[in-house]
């Protein structure tokens, strides 16, 4: 493990503990809000963090932290692809991603992960933007998948 990976893992470990302490018997939206609040406060390279609910025609904004974002986005771009494929996506440079939906021109890199309901279908997309290029890697993906799984799939920790 390199220094950057250790640093990120320690940050995420603290976040997971804090998120687990906050979610308890909360509703889905309250859990999403807790995840956004903790991660935005603790991870220094997070510019914007939030959820988009999967609707029939578009993705609709849910709880988030950071500057104002798009209230609805099409099933194109990073979040749309994560919703359509059911797989996480790491984008080191959003300007090089075909169909990228630019809600804020300061966004430079992005990671998006699907959130699954009890029926195994995508109910939302968890999205994080950074104002730096190449901010996200496999360490981020692994930890975010772990957090999302514990909070939304496994229920109470």
DSSP file (Angstrom, degrees, kcal/mol; ACC not computed):
  #  RESIDUE AA STRUCTURE BP1 BP2  ACC     N-H-->O    O-->H-N    N-H-->O    O-->H-N    TCO  KAPPA ALPHA  PHI   PSI    X-CA   Y-CA   Z-CA
    1    1 A X              0   0    0      0, 0.0     2,-0.1     0, 0.0     0, 0.0   0.000 360.0 360.0 360.0 130.9    0.0    0.0    0.0
    2    2 A X     >  -     0   0    0      1,-0.1     4,-2.3     4,-0.0     5,-0.2  -0.380 360.0-100.0 -85.9 172.5    1.4    3.4   -0.9
    3    3 A X  H  > S+     0   0    0      1,-0.2     4,-2.6     2,-0.2     5,-0.2   0.880 121.8  51.3 -60.2 -42.4    1.0    6.5    1.3
    4    4 A X  H  > S+     0   0    0      1,-0.2     4,-2.6     2,-0.2    -1,-0.2   0.913 110.6  48.8 -62.3 -43.4   -1.9    7.9   -0.6
    5    5 A X  H  > S+     0   0    0      2,-0.2     4,-2.6     1,-0.2    -2,-0.2   0.894 112.1  48.4 -64.4 -41.3   -3.8    4.7   -0.4
    6    6 A X  H  X S+     0   0    0     -4,-2.3     4,-2.4     2,-0.2    -2,-0.2   0.922 111.8  50.4 -64.2 -44.8   -3.2    4.4    3.4
    7    7 A X  H  X S+     0   0    0     -4,-2.6     4,-2.1     1,-0.2    -2,-0.2   0.937 113.3  45.1 -58.8 -49.0   -4.3    8.0    3.9
    8    8 A X  H  X S+     0   0    0     -4,-2.6     4,-2.8     1,-0.2     5,-0.2   0.919 111.8  52.2 -62.4 -44.5   -7.5    7.5    1.9
    9    9 A X  H  X S+     0   0    0     -4,-2.6     4,-2.4     1,-0.2    -1,-0.2   0.898 109.3  49.6 -61.3 -40.7   -8.2    4.2    3.7
   10   10 A X  H  X S+     0   0    0     -4,-2.4     4,-2.0     2,-0.2    -1,-0.2   0.918 111.4  49.4 -64.2 -42.7   -7.8    5.8    7.1
   11   11 A X  H  X S+     0   0    0     -4,-2.1     4,-2.2     1,-0.2    -2,-0.2   0.949 113.8  45.2 -59.4 -49.5  -10.2    8.7    6.1
   12   12 A X  H  X S+     0   0    0     -4,-2.8     4,-2.9     1,-0.2    -2,-0.2   0.855 108.4  56.6 -66.0 -35.2  -12.8    6.2    4.8
   13   13 A X  H  X S+     0   0    0     -4,-2.4     4,-1.8    -5,-0.2    -1,-0.2   0.925 110.0  45.6 -61.2 -44.0  -12.5    4.0    7.9
   14   14 A X  H  X S+     0   0    0     -4,-2.0     4,-2.2     2,-0.2    -2,-0.2   0.899 113.0  51.1 -64.3 -41.2  -13.3    7.0   10.1
   15   15 A X  H  X S+     0   0    0     -4,-2.2     4,-3.2     2,-0.2     5,-0.2   0.918 107.5  52.2 -62.6 -44.5  -16.2    8.0    7.8
   16   16 A X  H  X S+     0   0    0     -4,-2.9     4,-2.6     1,-0.2    -1,-0.2   0.914 110.0  48.8 -59.2 -44.0  -17.7    4.5    7.9
   17   17 A X  H  X S+     0   0    0     -4,-1.8     4,-1.6    -5,-0.2    -1,-0.2   0.922 114.4  45.5 -62.0 -44.5  -17.7    4.5   11.6
   18   18 A X  H  X S+     0   0    0     -4,-2.2     4,-1.1     2,-0.2    -2,-0.2   0.904 113.0  49.4 -67.9 -42.1  -19.3    7.9   11.8
   19   19 A X  H >X S+     0   0    0     -4,-3.2     4,-1.8     1,-0.2     3,-0.9   0.940 109.4  52.1 -61.7 -47.1  -21.9    7.1    9.1
   20   20 A X  H 3X S+     0   0    0     -4,-2.6     4,-0.8     1,-0.3   137,-0.2   0.856 107.4  53.1 -58.5 -35.9  -22.8    3.8   10.9
   21   21 A X  H 3< S+     0   0    0     -4,-1.6    -1,-0.3    -5,-0.2    -2,-0.2   0.763 114.3  43.0 -70.1 -24.6  -23.3    5.8   14.2
   22   22 A X  H << S+     0   0    0     -4,-1.1    -2,-0.2    -3,-0.9    -1,-0.2   0.733 102.6  62.0 -94.4 -24.4  -25.7    8.2   12.4
   23   23 A X  H ><  +     0   0    0     -4,-1.8     3,-2.7     1,-0.1    -2,-0.1   0.891  62.8 134.5 -80.3 -38.9  -27.9    6.0   10.2
   24   24 A X  T 3< S-     0   0    0     -4,-0.8    -1,-0.1     1,-0.3    -2,-0.1   0.095  86.7 -12.7  34.3-124.4  -29.7    3.8   12.8
   25   25 A X  T 3  S+     0   0    0     -3,-0.1    -1,-0.3   131,-0.0    -2,-0.1  -0.105  99.9 141.1 -96.4  34.2  -33.4    3.6   12.1
   26   26 A X    <   -     0   0    0     -3,-2.7    -3,-0.1     1,-0.1     2,-0.0  -0.300  54.3-105.6 -77.5 159.3  -33.4    6.4    9.6
   27   27 A X     >  -     0   0    0      1,-0.1     4,-2.4    -2,-0.0     5,-0.2  -0.239  39.7 -97.9 -72.3 170.8  -35.4    6.6    6.4
   28   28 A X  H  > S+     0   0    0      1,-0.2     4,-2.3     2,-0.2     5,-0.2   0.928 125.7  46.9 -56.9 -47.7  -33.7    6.1    3.0
   29   29 A X  H  > S+     0   0    0      1,-0.2     4,-2.4     2,-0.2    -1,-0.2   0.889 111.4  51.0 -65.4 -39.3  -33.4    9.8    2.4
   30   30 A X  H  > S+     0   0    0      2,-0.2     4,-2.1     1,-0.2    -1,-0.2   0.872 109.8  50.7 -65.5 -36.8  -32.1   10.5    5.9
   31   31 A X  H  X S+     0   0    0     -4,-2.4     4,-2.3     2,-0.2    -2,-0.2   0.921 110.2  49.8 -65.4 -43.5  -29.4    7.8    5.4
   32   32 A X  H  X S+     0   0    0     -4,-2.3     4,-2.4     1,-0.2    -2,-0.2   0.916 110.0  51.0 -60.0 -43.4  -28.4    9.4    2.1
   33   33 A X  H  X S+     0   0    0     -4,-2.4     4,-2.6     1,-0.2    -1,-0.2   0.895 109.2  50.7 -62.0 -41.0  -28.2   12.8    3.8
   34   34 A X  H  X S+     0   0    0     -4,-2.1     4,-2.5     2,-0.2     5,-0.3   0.910 109.6  50.3 -63.8 -43.0  -26.0   11.3    6.6
   35   35 A X  H  X S+     0   0    0     -4,-2.3     4,-2.4     2,-0.2     5,-0.3   0.941 113.5  45.6 -60.1 -48.1  -23.6    9.7    4.0
   36   36 A X  H  X S+     0   0    0     -4,-2.4     4,-2.5     1,-0.2     5,-0.3   0.928 112.8  50.5 -61.2 -46.1  -23.3   13.0    2.1
   37   37 A X  H  X S+     0   0    0     -4,-2.6     4,-1.7    -5,-0.2    -2,-0.2   0.933 114.6  41.7 -59.8 -49.7  -22.8   15.0    5.3
   38   38 A X  H  X S+     0   0    0     -4,-2.5     4,-1.9     2,-0.2     5,-0.2   0.947 117.4  45.6 -66.0 -49.6  -20.0   12.8    6.7
   39   39 A X  H  X S+     0   0    0     -4,-2.4     4,-2.6    -5,-0.3     7,-0.2   0.904 113.0  49.0 -65.3 -41.4  -18.1   12.3    3.5
   40   40 A X  H  < S+     0   0    0     -4,-2.5    -1,-0.2    -5,-0.3    -2,-0.2   0.891 114.7  46.3 -65.0 -37.8  -18.2   15.9    2.4
   41   41 A X  H  < S+     0   0    0     -4,-1.7    -1,-0.2    -5,-0.3    -2,-0.2   0.819 122.3  34.1 -72.1 -31.4  -17.0   17.1    5.8
   42   42 A X  H  < S+     0   0    0     -4,-1.9     2,-0.8    -5,-0.1    -2,-0.2   0.769 100.9  72.1-100.8 -28.7  -14.2   14.5    6.1
   43   43 A X    ><  -     0   0    0     -4,-2.6     3,-1.6    -5,-0.2    -1,-0.1  -0.805  63.9-158.6 -97.6 111.3  -12.8   13.9    2.6
   44   44 A X  T 3  S+     0   0    0     -2,-0.8    -1,-0.1     1,-0.3    -4,-0.0   0.724  86.5  53.1 -65.4 -24.2  -10.8   17.0    1.5
   45   45 A X  T 3  S+     0   0    0     90,-0.1     2,-0.6    85,-0.1    87,-0.3   0.374  79.7 110.1 -95.1   5.9  -10.9   16.4   -2.3
   46   46 A X    <   +     0   0    0     -3,-1.6    84,-0.2    -7,-0.2     3,-0.1  -0.736  35.5 171.2 -81.0 118.2  -14.7   16.0   -2.4
   47   47 A X  S    S+     0   0    0     82,-3.0    20,-0.5    -2,-0.6     2,-0.3   0.832  72.7   3.9 -91.1 -43.6  -16.1   19.1   -4.2
   48   48 A X  E     -A  129   0A   0     81,-1.6    81,-2.8    18,-0.2    -1,-0.4  -0.994  66.0-178.4-143.7 140.6  -19.7   17.9   -4.5
   49   49 A X  E     +AB 128  65A   0     16,-2.5    16,-2.9    -2,-0.3     2,-0.3  -0.996  23.4 118.2-141.7 134.4  -21.3   14.7   -3.2
   50   50 A X  E     -AB 127  64A   0     77,-2.5    77,-3.3    -2,-0.4     2,-0.3  -0.994  47.6 -96.8-175.9-179.8  -24.9   13.5   -3.6
   51   51 A X  E     -A  126   0A   0     12,-2.2    11,-2.9    -2,-0.3     2,-0.4  -0.878  16.7-157.7-117.2 147.3  -27.5   11.0   -4.7
   52   52 A X  E     -AB 125  61A   0     73,-2.4    73,-2.4    -2,-0.3     2,-0.3  -0.997  20.7-134.6-122.0 125.1  -29.6   11.0   -7.8
   53   53 A X  E     -AB 124  60A   0      7,-3.5     7,-2.6    -2,-0.4     2,-0.6  -0.595  21.9-118.5 -78.6 137.6  -32.8    8.9   -7.7
   54   54 A X  E     + B   0  59A   0     69,-2.2     2,-0.2    -2,-0.3     5,-0.2  -0.672  40.8 172.9 -78.5 116.9  -33.5    6.7  -10.7
   55   55 A X        -     0   0    0      3,-1.9    69,-0.0    -2,-0.6     0, 0.0  -0.682  45.1-100.0-114.0 172.1  -36.8    7.7  -12.3
   56   56 A X  S    S+     0   0    0     -2,-0.2     3,-0.1     1,-0.2    -1,-0.1   0.933 116.9  21.3 -59.9 -48.8  -38.3    6.4  -15.6
   57   57 A X  S    S-     0   0    0      1,-0.1    18,-0.4    17,-0.0     2,-0.3   0.645 130.9  -5.6 -98.7 -17.9  -37.1    9.3  -17.8
   58   58 A X  S    S-     0   0    0     16,-0.2    -3,-1.9    -5,-0.1     2,-0.4  -0.941  72.1 -90.1-162.2 174.4  -34.2   10.9  -15.9
   59   59 A X  E     -BC  54  73A   0     14,-3.3    14,-2.5    -2,-0.3     2,-0.4  -0.894  40.4-151.9-100.0 134.0  -32.2   10.9  -12.7
   60   60 A X  E     -BC  53  72A   0     -7,-2.6    -7,-3.5    -2,-0.4    12,-0.2  -0.904  20.6-106.9-114.4 133.9  -33.6   13.3  -10.1
   61   61 A X  E     +B   52   0A   0     10,-2.8    -9,-0.2    -2,-0.4     2,-0.1  -0.228  40.6 172.7 -62.0 142.4  -31.4   15.0   -7.4
   62   62 A X  E     -     0   0A   0    -11,-2.9    -1,-0.1     1,-0.3   -33,-0.0  -0.313  51.0 -18.1-122.9-152.2  -31.6   13.8   -3.9
   63   63 A X  E    S+     0   0A   0     -2,-0.1   -12,-2.2   -13,-0.1    -1,-0.3  -0.266  74.6 156.2 -57.3 141.2  -29.6   14.6   -0.8
   64   64 A X  E     -B   50   0A   0    -14,-0.2     2,-0.4    -3,-0.1   -14,-0.3  -0.973  33.8-142.2-158.1 167.8  -26.3   16.3   -1.5
   65   65 A X  E     +B   49   0A   0    -16,-2.9   -16,-2.5    -2,-0.3     2,-0.3  -0.996  61.6  44.3-138.0 138.7  -23.6   18.6   -0.2
   66   66 A X  S    S-     0   0    0     -2,-0.4   -18,-0.2   -18,-0.2     3,-0.1  -0.795  96.8 -16.9 125.4-168.4  -21.6   21.2   -2.1
   67   67 A X  S    S-     0   0    0    -20,-0.5    -2,-0.1    -2,-0.3    37,-0.0  -0.201  90.3 -70.8 -65.3 162.0  -22.6   23.8   -4.7
   68   68 A X        -     0   0    0      1,-0.1     2,-0.2   -20,-0.0    -1,-0.2  -0.186  58.7-167.2 -53.2 144.7  -26.0   23.7   -6.4
   69   69 A X        -     0   0    0     -3,-0.1     2,-0.1     1,-0.1    -1,-0.1  -0.702  33.5 -65.5-126.5 177.7  -26.2   20.9   -8.9
   70   70 A X        -     0   0    0     -2,-0.2     3,-0.1     1,-0.1    -1,-0.1  -0.429  34.9-149.8 -64.5 137.5  -28.6   19.8  -11.7
   71   71 A X  S    S+     0   0    0      1,-0.3   -10,-2.8    -2,-0.1     2,-0.4   0.798  84.3  18.9 -80.7 -28.6  -32.0   18.9  -10.4
   72   72 A X  E     -C   60   0A   0    -12,-0.2     2,-0.3   -20,-0.1    -1,-0.3  -0.998  68.7-176.0-139.3 139.7  -32.6   16.4  -13.2
   73   73 A X  E     -C   59   0A   0    -14,-2.5   -14,-3.3    -2,-0.4     4,-0.0  -0.983  25.9-115.2-133.4 149.0  -30.1   14.7  -15.5
   74   74 A X        -     0   0    0     -2,-0.3     2,-1.5   -16,-0.2     6,-0.3  -0.241  39.5 -95.3 -75.0 168.7  -30.6   12.4  -18.5
   75   75 A X  S    S+     0   0    0    -18,-0.4     2,-0.2     5,-0.1    -1,-0.1  -0.192  98.9  92.3 -79.1  46.1  -29.4    8.8  -18.5
   76   76 A X     >  +     0   0    0     -2,-1.5     4,-1.3    23,-0.1    25,-0.2  -0.709  65.5  35.4-122.7 178.9  -26.2    9.9  -20.3
   77   77 A X  H  > S-     0   0    0     21,-0.3     4,-2.1    -2,-0.2    23,-0.2  -0.173 111.5 -39.8  71.0-166.4  -22.9   10.8  -18.8
   78   78 A X  H  > S+     0   0    0      2,-0.2     4,-2.2     1,-0.2    -1,-0.2   0.938 138.1  42.1 -65.7 -52.5  -21.3    9.3  -15.8
   79   79 A X  H  > S+     0   0    0      1,-0.2     4,-2.4     2,-0.2    -1,-0.2   0.907 114.4  52.2 -64.3 -41.7  -24.3    8.9  -13.5
   80   80 A X  H  X S+     0   0    0     -4,-1.3     4,-2.8    -6,-0.3    -1,-0.2   0.904 109.7  48.7 -60.6 -41.8  -26.5    7.6  -16.3
   81   81 A X  H  X S+     0   0    0     -4,-2.1     4,-2.8     2,-0.2     6,-0.4   0.906 110.4  50.9 -66.1 -40.8  -23.9    5.0  -17.3
   82   82 A X  H  X S+     0   0    0     -4,-2.2     4,-1.8     1,-0.2     5,-0.4   0.899 113.7  45.9 -61.8 -40.2  -23.6    3.9  -13.6
   83   83 A X  H  < S+     0   0    0     -4,-2.4    -2,-0.2     2,-0.2    39,-0.2   0.920 115.7  45.1 -68.3 -43.6  -27.4    3.6  -13.4
   84   84 A X  H  < S+     0   0    0     -4,-2.8    -2,-0.2    -5,-0.2    -1,-0.2   0.891 123.4  33.3 -68.8 -40.5  -27.7    1.7  -16.8
   85   85 A X  H  < S-     0   0    0     -4,-2.8    -1,-0.2     2,-0.2    -2,-0.2   0.704  94.6-133.4 -90.7 -20.9  -24.9   -0.7  -16.2
   86   86 A X     <  +     0   0    0     -4,-1.8     2,-0.3    -5,-0.3    -3,-0.1   0.739  69.6 114.2  71.8  22.4  -25.2   -1.2  -12.4
   87   87 A X  S    S-     0   0    0     -5,-0.4    -1,-0.3    -6,-0.4    -2,-0.2  -0.944  71.6-105.8-128.0 147.7  -21.4   -0.7  -12.2
   88   88 A X        -     0   0    0     -2,-0.3     2,-0.4    25,-0.1    25,-0.2  -0.335  32.3-155.4 -66.6 151.6  -19.2    1.9  -10.6
   89   89 A X  E     -D  112   0A   0     23,-2.6    23,-2.2     2,-0.0     2,-0.5  -0.997   8.3-163.7-133.8 130.4  -17.4    4.4  -12.9
   90   90 A X  E     -D  111   0A   0     -2,-0.4     2,-0.5    21,-0.2    21,-0.2  -0.964   7.7-172.6-112.5 126.3  -14.3    6.3  -12.2
   91   91 A X  E     -D  110   0A   0     19,-3.3    19,-2.4    -2,-0.5     3,-0.3  -0.938  11.5-172.3-123.8 108.3  -13.5    9.2  -14.5
   92   92 A X  S    S+     0   0    0     -2,-0.5    42,-2.4     1,-0.3     2,-0.3   0.788  85.6  22.6 -69.1 -28.0  -10.1   11.0  -14.1
   93   93 A X    >   -     0   0    0     40,-0.2     3,-1.8     1,-0.1    -1,-0.3  -0.872  65.8-163.9-143.7 104.7  -11.0   13.8  -16.5
   94   94 A X  G >  S+     0   0    0     14,-2.4     3,-1.6    -2,-0.3     6,-0.2   0.771  87.5  66.9 -63.9 -25.7  -14.7   14.5  -17.1
   95   95 A X  G 3  S+     0   0    0     13,-0.3    -1,-0.3     1,-0.3     5,-0.1   0.708 100.5  50.8 -67.6 -17.7  -14.0   16.6  -20.2
   96   96 A X  G <  S+     0   0    0     -3,-1.8     2,-0.6     2,-0.1    -1,-0.3   0.342  87.4  99.0 -99.6   5.3  -12.9   13.3  -21.9
   97   97 A X  S X  S-     0   0    0     -3,-1.6     3,-1.9    -4,-0.2   -19,-0.1  -0.845  79.9-121.1 -97.1 117.2  -16.0   11.4  -21.0
   98   98 A X  T 3  S+     0   0    0     -2,-0.6   -21,-0.3     1,-0.3    -2,-0.1  -0.311  94.0   8.7 -58.4 128.7  -18.5   11.2  -23.9
   99   99 A X  T 3  S+     0   0    0      1,-0.2    -1,-0.3   -23,-0.1   -23,-0.1   0.579  84.6 173.3  80.1   9.9  -21.9   12.7  -22.9
  100  100 A X    <   -     0   0    0     -3,-1.9     2,-0.8    -6,-0.2    -1,-0.2  -0.245  28.6-136.8 -53.9 134.0  -20.7   14.1  -19.6
  101  101 A X        -     0   0    0    -25,-0.2     2,-1.1   -27,-0.1     3,-0.2  -0.860  14.8-152.5 -96.1 110.9  -23.4   16.2  -17.9
  102  102 A X        +     0   0    0     -2,-0.8     3,-0.2     1,-0.2    -2,-0.0  -0.710  28.4 162.7 -90.5  96.3  -21.6   19.3  -16.6
  103  103 A X  S    S+     0   0    0     -2,-1.1     2,-0.4     1,-0.3    -1,-0.2   0.769  79.7  20.2 -81.1 -26.9  -23.6   20.6  -13.6
  104  104 A X  S >  S-     0   0    0     -3,-0.2     3,-1.8     1,-0.1    -1,-0.3  -0.966  70.3-144.8-142.6 124.3  -20.7   22.7  -12.4
  105  105 A X  T 3  S+     0   0    0     -2,-0.4    -1,-0.1     1,-0.3    -2,-0.0   0.643  96.7  68.1 -66.1 -12.6  -17.8   23.7  -14.7
  106  106 A X  T 3  S+     0   0    0      2,-0.0    -1,-0.3   -59,-0.0     2,-0.2   0.640  74.0 107.2 -79.9 -13.6  -15.3   23.4  -11.8
  107  107 A X    <   +     0   0    0     -3,-1.8    24,-0.2     1,-0.2     3,-0.1  -0.477  36.0 164.7 -68.3 131.4  -15.8   19.6  -11.7
  108  108 A X        +     0   0    0     22,-3.3   -14,-2.4     1,-0.4   -13,-0.3   0.674  61.8  19.9-118.8 -33.4  -12.7   17.9  -13.1
  109  109 A X  E     - E   0 130A   0     21,-1.7    21,-2.4   -16,-0.2    -1,-0.4  -0.942  65.7-171.6-139.1 162.5  -13.0   14.2  -12.0
  110  110 A X  E     -DE  91 129A   0    -19,-2.4   -19,-3.3    -2,-0.3     2,-0.4  -0.994  16.5-161.6-154.3 151.3  -15.9   12.1  -10.9
  111  111 A X  E     -DE  90 128A   0     17,-2.3    17,-2.6    -2,-0.3     2,-0.4  -0.995  14.4-174.8-134.6 136.5  -16.9    8.7   -9.4
  112  112 A X  E     -DE  89 127A   0    -23,-2.2   -23,-2.6    -2,-0.4     2,-0.4  -0.997   0.8-175.2-133.5 136.6  -20.4    7.3   -9.6
  113  113 A X  E     - E   0 126A   0     13,-2.8    13,-3.4    -2,-0.4   -25,-0.1  -0.992  24.8-119.8-132.5 137.5  -21.8    4.2   -8.0
  114  114 A X  E     - E   0 125A   0     -2,-0.4     2,-0.5    11,-0.2    11,-0.2  -0.443  18.0-146.7 -72.4 148.9  -25.2    2.5   -8.2
  115  115 A X  E     - E   0 124A   0      9,-2.9     8,-3.0    -2,-0.1     9,-1.5  -0.983  18.1-148.9-115.5 124.7  -27.3    2.0   -5.1
  116  116 A X  E     - E   0 122A   0     -2,-0.5     6,-0.2     6,-0.3     2,-0.1  -0.719   0.5-140.6-100.6 143.2  -29.4   -1.1   -5.2
  117  117 A X    >   -     0   0    0      4,-2.9     3,-2.1    -2,-0.3    -1,-0.1  -0.300  42.8 -87.8 -85.3 178.3  -32.8   -1.7   -3.6
  118  118 A X  T 3  S+     0   0    0      1,-0.3    -1,-0.1     2,-0.1    -2,-0.0   0.728 128.0  58.6 -60.8 -22.9  -33.9   -4.9   -2.0
  119  119 A X  T 3  S-     0   0    0      2,-0.1    -1,-0.3     1,-0.0     3,-0.1   0.394 118.5-109.8 -88.6   3.3  -35.0   -6.3   -5.3
  120  120 A X  S <  S+     0   0    0     -3,-2.1     2,-0.2     1,-0.3    -2,-0.1   0.463  78.5 127.0  84.3   0.8  -31.5   -5.8   -6.8
  121  121 A X  S    S-     0   0    0      1,-0.1    -4,-2.9    -5,-0.0     2,-0.4  -0.618  70.9-100.0 -91.2 152.4  -32.6   -2.9   -9.1
  122  122 A X  E     + E   0 116A   0     -6,-0.2    -6,-0.3    -2,-0.2     3,-0.1  -0.579  41.6 171.2 -71.0 121.5  -30.8    0.4   -9.1
  123  123 A X  E     -     0   0A   0     -8,-3.0   -69,-2.2    -2,-0.4     2,-0.3   0.637  64.8  -6.3-103.0 -21.5  -32.8    2.9   -7.0
  124  124 A X  E     -AE  53 115A   0     -9,-1.5    -9,-2.9   -71,-0.3     2,-0.4  -0.968  60.5-122.9-161.2 170.2  -30.2    5.7   -7.1
  125  125 A X  E     -AE  52 114A   0    -73,-2.4   -73,-2.4    -2,-0.3     2,-0.5  -0.996  17.6-144.7-124.8 132.4  -26.7    6.7   -8.1
  126  126 A X  E     -AE  51 113A   0    -13,-3.4   -13,-2.8    -2,-0.4     2,-0.4  -0.866  25.9-171.4 -95.2 126.2  -24.2    8.0   -5.6
  127  127 A X  E     -AE  50 112A   0    -77,-3.3   -77,-2.5    -2,-0.5     2,-0.4  -0.955  14.3-176.0-127.8 136.1  -22.0   10.7   -7.3
  128  128 A X  E     -AE  49 111A   0    -17,-2.6   -17,-2.3    -2,-0.4     2,-0.3  -0.998   6.1-167.5-132.1 131.7  -18.9   12.5   -6.2
  129  129 A X  E     -AE  48 110A   0    -81,-2.8   -82,-3.0    -2,-0.4   -81,-1.6  -0.866   1.1-164.5-113.6 150.7  -17.1   15.3   -8.0
  130  130 A X  E     - E   0 109A   0    -21,-2.4   -22,-3.3    -2,-0.3   -21,-1.7  -0.963  23.8-139.4-128.7 149.6  -13.7   16.7   -7.4
  131  131 A X  S    S+     0   0    0     -2,-0.3     2,-0.3   -86,-0.3   -85,-0.1   0.335  86.3  77.1 -89.3   8.5  -12.2   20.0   -8.7
  132  132 A X  S >  S-     0   0    0    -87,-0.3     3,-0.8   -23,-0.1   -24,-0.2  -0.882  87.9-110.4-113.5 149.9   -8.9   18.2   -9.3
  133  133 A X  T 3  S+     0   0    0     -2,-0.3   -40,-0.2     1,-0.2   -24,-0.2  -0.521  96.2   8.9 -74.2 143.8   -8.0   15.8  -12.1
  134  134 A X  T 3  S+     0   0    0    -42,-2.4    -1,-0.2   -26,-0.2   -42,-0.1   0.773  78.0 144.6  62.9  31.2   -7.6   12.1  -11.2
  135  135 A X    <   +     0   0    0     -3,-0.8     2,-0.3   -43,-0.2    -1,-0.1   0.773  53.2  65.1 -72.3 -26.0   -8.9   12.4   -7.6
  136  136 A X        +     0   0    0    -45,-0.1     2,-0.2   -26,-0.1   -26,-0.1  -0.769  55.9 154.6-109.7 144.8  -10.6    9.0   -7.5
  137  137 A X     >  -     0   0    0     -2,-0.3     4,-2.3   -46,-0.0     3,-0.2  -0.742  60.5 -67.8-145.8-167.9   -9.1    5.5   -7.7
  138  138 A X  H  > S+     0   0    0      1,-0.2     4,-2.9    -2,-0.2     5,-0.2   0.801 126.2  60.3 -63.9 -29.6   -9.8    1.9   -6.7
  139  139 A X  H  > S+     0   0    0      2,-0.2     4,-2.3     1,-0.2     5,-0.2   0.942 107.7  45.0 -62.7 -46.1   -9.4    2.8   -3.0
  140  140 A X  H  > S+     0   0    0     -3,-0.2     4,-3.0     2,-0.2     5,-0.3   0.946 114.3  49.4 -60.3 -48.5  -12.3    5.3   -3.3
  141  141 A X  H  X S+     0   0    0     -4,-2.3     4,-2.5     1,-0.2     5,-0.2   0.932 111.9  47.8 -57.6 -48.4  -14.4    2.8   -5.2
  142  142 A X  H  X S+     0   0    0     -4,-2.9     4,-1.9     1,-0.2    -1,-0.2   0.926 116.1  42.7 -60.4 -47.3  -13.8    0.0   -2.7
  143  143 A X  H  X S+     0   0    0     -4,-2.3     4,-2.6    -5,-0.2    -1,-0.2   0.905 114.0  50.3 -69.3 -41.1  -14.5    2.1    0.3
  144  144 A X  H  X S+     0   0    0     -4,-3.0     4,-2.8    -5,-0.2     5,-0.2   0.901 110.1  50.8 -65.2 -38.9  -17.6    3.8   -1.2
  145  145 A X  H  X S+     0   0    0     -4,-2.5     4,-2.5    -5,-0.3    -1,-0.2   0.909 111.0  49.6 -61.8 -40.8  -19.0    0.4   -2.2
  146  146 A X  H  X S+     0   0    0     -4,-1.9     4,-2.3    -5,-0.2    -2,-0.2   0.928 112.8  46.2 -63.8 -45.5  -18.5   -0.9    1.3
  147  147 A X  H  X S+     0   0    0     -4,-2.6     4,-2.6     1,-0.2     5,-0.2   0.945 114.5  46.8 -62.9 -48.8  -20.2    2.2    2.8
  148  148 A X  H  X>S+     0   0    0     -4,-2.8     4,-2.8     1,-0.2     5,-0.6   0.894 111.9  51.3 -62.3 -40.3  -23.1    2.0    0.4
  149  149 A X  I  X>S+     0   0    0     -4,-2.5     5,-2.7    -5,-0.2     4,-1.8   0.933 113.4  44.1 -62.6 -46.7  -23.5   -1.7    1.0
  150  150 A X  I  <5S+     0   0    0     -4,-2.3    -2,-0.2     3,-0.2    -1,-0.2   0.911 119.9  40.7 -65.6 -41.7  -23.6   -1.4    4.8
  151  151 A X  I  <5S+     0   0    0     -4,-2.6    -2,-0.2    -5,-0.2    -1,-0.2   0.869 131.0  20.4 -77.3 -37.0  -25.9    1.6    4.8
  152  152 A X  I  <5S+     0   0    0     -4,-2.8    -3,-0.2    -5,-0.2    -2,-0.2   0.690 130.8  31.3-111.6 -21.0  -28.4    0.6    2.0
  153  153 A X  I  <<S+     0   0    0     -4,-1.8    -3,-0.2    -5,-0.6    -4,-0.1   0.833 124.1  36.4-103.5 -46.9  -28.2   -3.1    1.6
  154  154 A X  S   <S-     0   0    0     -5,-2.7     2,-0.3     1,-0.3    -4,-0.2   0.616  92.8-153.3 -84.9 -11.8  -27.4   -4.6    4.9
  155  155 A X        +     0   0    0     -6,-0.4    -1,-0.3    -5,-0.1    -2,-0.2  -0.550  61.9  25.3  76.9-138.8  -29.4   -2.1    6.9
  156  156 A X              0   0    0     -2,-0.3  -136,-0.1     1,-0.2    -5,-0.1  -0.340 360.0 360.0 -64.1 137.0  -28.3   -1.5   10.4
  157  157 A X              0   0    0   -137,-0.2    -1,-0.2    -2,-0.0    -2,-0.1   0.499 360.0 360.0 -67.6 360.0  -24.6   -2.1   11.1
